[in-house]
Amino acid sequence: MDSVRVGPFPVADLSYWEAVHAAADLAMDPQGPRRFYALHVGGLNAADDREFVAEMNDAELVCADGGSVVLLARLAGAQRIERTPTTDAGWDILDHVGRLLGRKARTALVGGELPTVTAAAEALHATAVADIVLVEHGFHDDWTEVLARVSAARPDVIVLGLGAPKEMLWVREHLSELPSTLVVTCGGWFGFLAGTETRAPEVLRRPGLEWIARVAQAPTRLLPRYARGLATCASIAGDTLWNGRGTPARA
């Protein structure tokens, strides 16, 4: 699988549907947990976190969430890359895993506040896209019992919504305790599923400008992130241009 470097991160040079199929294929691998991560500006801002960078490099599949990551990847030489935000791809990954299995994907939802993740589970259940086998909030001081329940539930997919980089660091800390499953980190997807957050209009989503609507909904929380992200993206773009077009991160 061809990837390019976006700063210190490998990003797969895949179209949306290629990424969805590649993620679903990972769920068929019985050799322990497999990781699908989507990189966005919040991740780029955490490029100085060594453990986070190491985890992103160890993951089986990293795709572009934000439009800024797509542009930086193209600057580094990507040819086919498209945005693969979990808010869209989550549905399609679960559906495709189910098609490969011949049944609905057994799915555990972990993260967020309990009312939000519960409402998200109800939304997924209502669409019949997944068999929800576990629902857990994301505010545990001790994850021992939760991890035991996750293993007992035997999920095909764990959807983890703790926000980046926390969710990737959580996986890194507990990787040896996770069952054979596909881990899909999802950021704020539970909020969209629960209806506590609203998706941007298609006219903004299509060109990768969904961040504008997100900032408008939560300016105090998100405006500093995206302001810092602008500087981060400019720095990465400058480094890429200075060093020449990127070389593949891995194949």
C-alpha positions in Angstrom: 0.0 0.0 0.0 1.6 3.3 -1.1 1.8 6.1 1.4 3.4 9.5 1.6 4.8 11.5 4.5 2.7 14.4 5.9 5.1 15.8 8.4 6.1 12.8 10.5 3.0 10.8 9.6 2.4 8.2 6.9 -0.8 8.7 5.0 -2.2 6.1 2.6 -2.5 7.3 -1.0 -6.0 5.9 -1.4 -9.3 7.1 -2.7 -12.3 7.1 -0.3 -13.6 3.7 -1.4 -10.2 2.1 -1.5 -9.6 3.3 2.1 -13.0 1.9 3.1 -12.3 -1.5 1.6 -8.8 -1.6 3.0 -10.1 -0.9 6.5 -12.8 -3.5 6.2 -10.2 -6.1 5.0 -8.3 -5.5 8.2 -11.3 -6.7 10.2 -10.9 -10.1 8.5 -7.4 -10.5 9.9 -7.5 -12.8 13.0 -4.0 -11.9 14.2 -4.8 -9.4 16.9 -6.1 -5.8 16.8 -5.8 -3.8 13.6 -5.9 0.0 13.5 -7.6 2.4 11.1 -6.8 6.0 12.0 -7.9 9.2 10.2 -5.4 12.1 10.4 -6.8 15.7 10.7 -5.5 19.0 11.8 -5.7 18.0 15.5 -3.3 15.2 14.8 -1.0 17.5 12.8 -0.9 19.8 15.8 0.3 16.9 18.0 3.3 16.2 15.8 5.6 16.9 18.8 4.1 14.0 20.8 6.6 11.2 20.3 4.2 8.5 21.5 1.4 9.7 19.2 3.7 9.9 16.2 5.1 6.4 17.0 1.5 5.0 17.2 0.5 6.6 13.9 3.5 5.1 12.3 2.8 1.6 13.8 -0.9 1.6 12.6 -1.9 -0.6 9.8 -3.8 2.1 8.0 -3.7 5.9 8.3 -6.0 7.9 5.9 -6.7 11.6 5.4 -9.6 13.1 7.4 -9.2 16.8 6.8 -8.8 18.7 3.5 -5.5 20.1 4.8 -4.1 16.6 5.1 -5.2 15.8 1.5 -3.5 19.0 0.2 -0.3 18.3 2.1 -0.3 14.7 0.9 -0.7 15.8 -2.7 2.1 18.2 -2.3 4.2 15.2 -1.1 3.4 13.2 -4.2 0.1 11.5 -3.5 -1.9 10.8 -6.6 -5.2 9.2 -5.7 -5.8 10.4 -2.1 -9.3 11.6 -1.1 -10.7 12.6 2.3 -11.9 9.7 4.4 -13.5 11.2 7.4 -14.9 8.7 9.9 -18.1 10.7 10.0 -18.7 9.4 6.5 -16.5 6.3 6.3 -17.6 4.8 9.6 -21.0 3.9 8.1 -19.4 2.4 5.0 -16.7 0.5 6.9 -19.3 -1.1 9.2 -21.4 -2.0 6.2 -18.6 -3.5 4.2 -17.3 -5.5 7.2 -20.8 -6.9 7.5 -20.8 -7.8 3.8 -17.5 -9.6 4.1 -18.7 -11.5 7.2 -22.2 -12.3 5.8 -23.8 -10.8 8.9 -23.9 -7.5 10.7 -20.6 -6.5 12.2 -20.4 -7.0 16.0 -19.6 -3.5 17.1 -18.4 -1.9 20.4 -18.7 1.8 20.9 -16.3 3.3 23.5 -15.9 7.0 24.3 -17.7 10.3 24.9 -20.3 10.9 27.6 -22.7 8.0 28.4 -25.8 9.7 27.0 -24.0 10.6 23.8 -22.5 7.2 23.1 -25.8 5.5 24.0 -27.7 7.7 21.6 -25.0 7.0 19.0 -25.5 3.2 19.5 -29.2 3.6 19.1 -28.7 5.5 15.8 -26.5 2.8 14.4 -28.9 0.1 15.6 -31.8 1.8 13.9 -30.1 1.7 10.6 -29.3 -2.0 10.9 -25.7 -1.4 9.8 -24.2 -2.9 13.0 -24.9 -5.3 15.8 -24.1 -3.2 18.9 -22.5 -5.5 21.5 -21.1 -3.0 23.9 -21.5 0.6 24.8 -19.0 2.3 27.2 -18.4 6.0 28.0 -14.9 7.4 27.8 -14.3 8.7 31.3 -12.8 5.8 33.2 -9.9 6.2 35.6 -9.3 2.4 35.5 -10.0 0.7 32.2 -9.4 -2.9 33.5 -13.0 -3.9 33.8 -13.9 -2.2 30.5 -11.2 -4.0 28.6 -12.5 -7.3 30.1 -16.0 -6.5 28.9 -14.6 -5.5 25.4 -12.9 -8.9 25.1 -15.9 -10.8 26.3 -18.1 -9.0 23.7 -16.0 -10.3 20.9 -16.5 -7.3 18.6 -15.5 -7.3 15.0 -15.1 -3.6 15.2 -14.3 -1.2 18.1 -15.3 2.4 17.3 -13.3 4.6 19.7 -14.3 8.2 20.3 -11.9 9.8 22.7 -10.6 12.6 20.4 -7.1 12.7 18.8 -4.5 12.2 19.9 -6.0 10.7 23.1 -7.7 7.8 21.3 -4.5 6.7 19.5 -2.6 6.9 22.7 -5.3 4.8 24.4 -4.9 2.1 21.8 -1.1 2.2 22.2 -1.4 1.8 26.0 -3.9 -1.1 25.8 -3.0 -2.8 22.5 -1.9 -6.0 24.1 -5.3 -6.2 26.0 -7.5 -5.8 23.0 -9.0 -8.7 21.1 -8.6 -9.5 17.5 -10.7 -6.7 16.0 -10.6 -3.6 13.8 -10.1 -0.4 15.9 -11.6 2.6 14.2 -10.9 5.9 15.9 -13.8 8.4 15.3 -13.2 11.7 17.1 -16.6 13.4 17.3 -18.6 11.0 15.3 -20.7 9.9 18.3 -21.9 13.5 18.7 -23.1 13.6 15.0 -24.8 10.2 15.4 -26.5 11.4 18.6 -27.6 14.7 17.1 -25.7 16.8 19.6 -23.5 18.2 16.7 -24.6 19.0 13.2 -22.8 18.1 10.0 -21.8 20.9 7.7 -23.7 21.4 4.5 -22.6 19.4 1.5 -21.3 22.6 -0.2 -18.7 22.8 2.6 -18.0 19.1 3.0 -17.2 18.4 -0.7 -14.2 20.7 -0.9 -12.9 19.8 2.6 -14.2 22.9 4.4 -16.3 21.2 7.0 -14.1 22.8 9.7 -15.8 26.1 9.0 -19.1 24.8 10.2 -17.5 23.0 13.2 -15.8 26.1 14.4 -19.0 28.0 14.1 -20.7 25.5 16.4 -17.9 25.4 19.0 -15.7 28.4 18.5 -14.2 28.4 22.0 -13.0 24.8 21.7 -12.1 24.6 18.0 -10.9 28.0 16.9 -7.6 27.7 18.7 -7.1 24.3 17.2 -7.6 25.4 13.7 -5.6 28.6 14.1 -2.7 26.6 15.3 -3.4 24.1 12.5 -2.9 26.8 9.9 0.6 27.5 11.2 1.3 23.8 11.4 0.2 23.2 7.8 2.2 26.1 6.5 5.3 24.7 8.3 4.8 21.2 6.8 4.1 22.6 3.4 7.3 24.7 3.6 9.4 21.7 4.7 7.9 19.6 1.8 8.7 22.2 -0.8 12.2 22.8 0.6 13.1 19.1 0.7 11.4 18.3 -2.7 8.3 16.2 -3.3 7.9 13.4 -0.7 9.0 9.9 -1.1 6.8 6.9 -0.2 6.5 6.4 3.6 6.1 2.6 3.0 4.7 0.3 0.4 
